[in-house]
Every structure is written in C-alpha cells, then in structure tokens.
Amino acid sequence: MEEKQLLETAEIDENDWEQTPVSARNLVVKLFDKIEQLEKHLKELQETNEKISEKVNQNSQNSNNPPTSEPLNVEIPKKKRNWVEKREEGK
C-alpha cells in the first residue's frame, strides 16, 4: 500500500506521519499490507464456503441428481398425504 493511500485509510495526519520513526512507519505499512492480504484471503474462503454449502445442501429433491446418487444413510422424505387421501384410503 502506498503511504499516501495508507494515510487516508488510517486517517493519520501527514505531520504526525513525518514525525513517526522510519522503523515504526515501515511496520505500519507492513501491517496494512498484511491486513489487505488477509481480507482478500478471507473473501476467497467465504466464497468457497458458500459454494461448498450449496453443494452439500443439494439432494435429488432439489437438483438434477438422480435418487441413486443419494448416500445410503439419507432418508428420502415421503410425500405428505392430505386428510382426503387418508380418508379415501380407509374406505
């Protein structure tokens, strides 16, 4: 990050920045660069997590996957019958 951009982002007065020791300024610049890098990485991880979550939540009921692609331990929900169907079944 350029120093001018850093001063605006961190809201540091230019006079204060000039009075700051060079070693401290270098550290601040490195820390801001690291923050930018971590924020970018976090965004990538959040996007990946969202894609994985969507994929995990898919099943044959809400995707184009055939029922045979379902894991064996997953119950496929049965169609709920309304009271009319139940009444007619009892006749």
Secondary structure, 3 states (H helix, E strand, C coil): CCHHHHHHHHCCCHHHHHHCCHHHHHHHHHHHHHHHHHHHHHHHHHHHHHHHHHHHCCCCCCCCCCHHHCCCCCCCCCCCCCHHHHHHHCC
